[in-house]
């Protein structure tokens, strides 16, 4: 059989293509990796992003460049990474609003379930139910009783519409069978001002923000909206163990890559991320920022995002919440 030069070249190209793609993935990374935070500098996501970036840089032998792309309820960062090349060089340290956004916004330019590849969960930001220390209620039961007796119900402060504190407050009110309103502020600071002045009844917040006021005797913790108690503030009982078994809500973070990122790159990233989350120094810095580290496989993180999307879509619909 006569085999011409063109045929040999075509066969060689067909054999080389899968090998070259595999080699490229195996060699990753050969240049700096961009890790995008959906928030501005200084917040808990940004702090953990930089801590993880430092750790991963040492493990991978390449610089991890942190980029803050804040705004639009994390949609700016989400869109940026969703449209990036799926080569492992652009990653997202995603936050809870990415799951909430599907029900809240009708013009998303990405699909949280199809535009990303899960790498793994990194942390949660437990939400503590905090009230003014001068308030007459000292337990969750007394707080709910007060909310039911007051004609206007309970008034919660929230750092923004569609945020985890907002939706968890709505979930709490419905689970307790109490009336109430969630007042939206631009961030935690103005909500704290109103709570300390006694003009609102409660807020759901990170413990790192509340501790100075608790220690000063100005605020009281009634519980935490976690599945289990957290070492961040172990004296706080969960809302579940106080009679509200369905009230679980918190901020959360995890790492995503654009859909189509090579599987062996995702596996390498997950392996190194798992090592980071087991590192005592990483844990210490995360806890100082009010975060509880939480790992898990890519499949578990993907399933968690899907569960969060369904859960909060029901609350958004029931409470008729709309985007600002």
N, C-alpha and C positions, 0 to 999 in steps of 0.2 A: 504494500500500500504506500503510495507516494504522499508524504506529508510536507507541505510547503512551509516556508518561513513564516507567512502570515498566520497559518493555523497554529504553529508553535507559540507565537507571540500571544495569540488570543487565549490559548490554554494557560500560558504562564500568567497572564493578567487575571484570569478567572481564579487561579489558585492563590495569587498574591493578595487580592483584595481582602478576603476575610482575614488572612494572616496579618496584613498591615493594620487593619482595624483593631484586631486583638492585641497586637503589639503596642499600638498607641494607647489603648486602655491600660495595658499592664504597666506602661512607662509613666502613666499619670502619677503626680503632676510634674511637668517639666518647666513650669512658669508659675508666677503668683496666682493665687486663687482669690476671687472676689467674694466676700461674705456680706450680704446685704441685711441691714437692720431696718424694719419698717417704722422705726421711731427715731426721734432726735437723740442727740448725745445726752448722757447722764441718767436716763431712765433704766429700769431693771433689765429690759431686753437688751439695751445697748451695753450695759455693764457685763451681762453674761455673754453676749456676742463677742466682746473683746477678750474676756477670759478664755472662752473656748477657742477663739482665733489664735491666741498666744500658744495654747497647748497644742493645737493642731499643726501650727507652723513648725514647732519643734519636732513633731512626729513625722510630718510629711517632707520636711526639708525644703520647704518653699514658704515664701511670705504669704500670709493671709491678710488681704487688704480689706478693712472694714469700711463699708459705705453706708451712710445713713440716708435713707430716702423716705423721709417722714411725710405724713399727710394723707388726707382722704380716707381715714379709717383703715390704714395699711394698704389701700388699693394701689398706690403709686409703686411701692416696692414689689407687691405681688405681681403687678402687670409687667414690671421691668424684668423680673426673673423668669416669668412665664414665657416671655418672648426672647430670652437669651439663648445662645447656642447650647444644645444639650451635650456639652463636652466635659462637664465637671469643674469648669473654671468660673462659674457663677452660681452661687448658692444663696438660699434665703433662710434667715432665722425667723421663721413665721410665728405669728401670734394669733391668739384666739379669734380676732375679728375676721380672719380669712374664712372661717367656717360660718360665722354669723352673716357675713356679707351676702351670701347667696340668697337669703330670704329678705334681706334689707334693701338691696339695690337691684334694679331691673336692667341696668346697662353695663354689667360687668364685661370686661374685655378678656376674661380668662374663665376657665372652669376649674374650681378647686379640686375636682375629682379626676380631671383629664389632663390638665396643663402642668401637673407636677408629679414628681417621683418622690415618695417618702424615704427619708434616710433614718429618722428616729426622733422620738420625743426627747426634750432636754430638761424641762422644768415646768412646775406649776407655780402660780402666785396665789396662795390660799387667800380667800376672802373672809375677813372677820366681821361679824355683826357688832358694831360699836355704837354706843349711845352716850349721851351726856351723863357724867357721874352724878349730877344733881337730880336726874330723872327719878321718878318714884319706882320704876320697875328695875329689878335686879336680876331677873332670870328671863329666859325666852318666853316661858309660860305667862309671866306677868306682863311682858311686852305685848304679846298677842292679845291678852285680856284687855289691856289698855286700848289697843288698836280697834278692837271690836266695840268697846264702850264709847269711844270718841266719835262723834258724828262725822268728822272729817277723815277718820281712820288714821293710819300711820303715815308720816311723811319721811321719805328717804331722800338723801342727797346722792346724786350720781355724777361721775366725772364726764359723762357724755352719753347721748342717745345710742343705743345698740351696744354699749360696752358691757363687759362681763358683770360689773357691779349693778348696772341697770337691769339686765335680764335676770340676774339672780334675785334681785329685790322683787321683781314681778313674779318670779317663780315662788318665792317665799309667801307673798301675799295670797296667791291663789291656793297654795298648799295649806295655809293656815285658815283659809276661809274668811280673811279679813279685808276690809276696805283699805284704800291707801292711795297715795300718789308718789311718783318718783320724779323729783325735780332735777332737771338737767343743768349742770354747771360746766364751765370750761376748765376741766381738770379737777384734781383733788383739793387744791388749796381753797377755792371759794366754798366748796362743800364743807370743809372743816371749819371755816370761819362761821358758817351758819349753824353748824352742829354745836360748836363751842359756845355760841351765843344763845342756844336754846330755841332757835327759830325753826329747826327741823328735828325730827325724832331720832334718826339713825342714819348710818351709812354702812356700806360693805366696802372694806378697804384692806390693803396690805398691812401687815402688822408692823413693818418697818416704819411706815408713815405714822402709825398710831402710838407707838411705844412712848415717845417723849411726852405726849399728852396723858397717857395712862400713868406713867411714873409721876407726873405732876398732879395726879389726882383729879384731872379734868374730864377724862373719858373712862368708860367701863366697857369691857368685852363681855358679850353675852354668849358668843359661840363662834364656830368656824364652819363654813359651808363645804367641808371636805368629806370624802368617804370615811376617813379615819382622822383621829387627832394628829396634829403635826408637832414635830420637835421645835418648830419655830416659836411656838407658844403652847406648850403641852397642857397648861391649865385650862385652856378653852375647850369645852365639850363640843362635839359636832352637833349641828342642828338635827341630824338624823337621830342621834341618841336622845335628843330632847323632844322627840315626837313628830318630827317632820322628815320622814325617811326619804322623800323624793327631792329634798332641797340640797342639791349638790351643784356647785358652780364655782369656777375660779378662772383666773387668767392662766394661759398656758403658752408655752413656746416649744418649737421643734424645728428640725432642719429639713428643708425640701430642696430639690434640684429640679430643673426643667424636665418635663416628660421626654423620654427618649435617652436620658443619660445612660451610658453603658453600665450594664449590671455589675461588672467587676469593679467599676469606680464607686458605685453605690455601696457595694459590699466593703470596700476599703474604707470609705468614709464612715460607714456605720461602725466598723471595728475600732477605728480611732476615736470616734465619738463616745463609744462605750467605755473606752479607756479613760477619756476625759472625765466622764461622769463618775468614775470610780476613784478619781484622784482627790485626796484629802484637801489639797489647796484649792482646787476648783470648787469643792463643796463648801469650804469655809467662806470663800468670796461670794458664792451664790446665796448662802444663808444670810450673809451680812446685807445683801440686797433684798431680803425678804422672800427669797425663792427656795422652793423645795425641789431638789433634783429628781427627775423621773425619766428613766430610760425606757427601753422596749425596742422590739424589732421593727423594721420598716413596715411589715404587714400589720403589726399591732398599731403603729402610729397612723397608718392609712385608715384602718377600721375605726380608730378613735375619732379622727376628723369627720368621717361619715356619720358617726353616732352624734357628735356635737352639732353637725349641720341639721340633722333631723330634730334633735331635741330643742334647739333654740328657734328653729322655724315654727314649731308649734307655739312657743311662747310669744314670738313676734306677731303671729297671726291672732292669737287669743287676746293679746293686749293692744292690738291694732297699732303697733309701733311703726313709724315711718322714718325714713332717713331725713336728717336735717338738710 
